[in-house]
Amino acid sequence: MNKKDAKIEIAKSKDIRSLEYLSNDKDYEVRAAVALNPNTPVNILKKLAEDNKLYKYSSSTEASLNS
């Protein structure tokens, strides 16, 4: 497992501090994993909603993040 995959796995957790930290990650796929996590607080989701790169990732990326 590479570093990005590890971050994506952590982004699926319920740990709010980790979600907040990863919401600032340079990799948009990590930020997308945070955005897709139902445990992500609204204030983090609002910040991620302003992230233009998140709108560009495809549904196939979403599917791979949810697997």
N, C-alpha and C positions, 0 to 999 in steps of 0.2 A: 504494500500500500504506500503510495507516495504522499507527500505532505499535503497536497491539495485534497486528495481523497480523505485523508484523516480529518482535515478541517471540515469537509462536507459532512462527515459522520458526526462530528461534534455539533455541527449546526442543526442536527436533527434532535438534539437533546432538549431537556427542560431547564437547563441551567441558564438563568437569565444573564449572568455576567458573561458567560461564553457567547451567548447570542449577541449581546451588545458589542463585545469585542470583535466578533466575526462580521458584524454588520458594517465594519469599517475596513474589511479585508480588501486588498488590491485586486483580487480575482473576482470577477462578477459572478462566476458560478458558485462561489462560496457565499456571496451576498444573496444570491438567488435562493440557495438552500435555507438561509435564515428567513427570507421572506416567505418561503413555502411552509415553514414550520408553524403548526397551529398554536404552539406555545409561545411564539414571539409576541411580546407586548406591543400594544398599539403605538406607543411613542417611537419604537424602533421601526415599525411598519410605515409610519408616516415619513420618517427620514428616508427609508428605502424607496418609498413611492416617488421621491424626487430624483432617483438614480436612473438616468436615461439609458445606461447600458443594460439594465434589467429588462427593459422593454424589447431589447433586441435579441434576447436569447430565444431559441426555438422551442416548440413543444417537445421535440425529441430530447432536448437538454432537460426539460422539466421531468420527463419520464425517467431519464437516467438518474436524476437526483432523488426521485421518489422510490427507486428500487432498493 
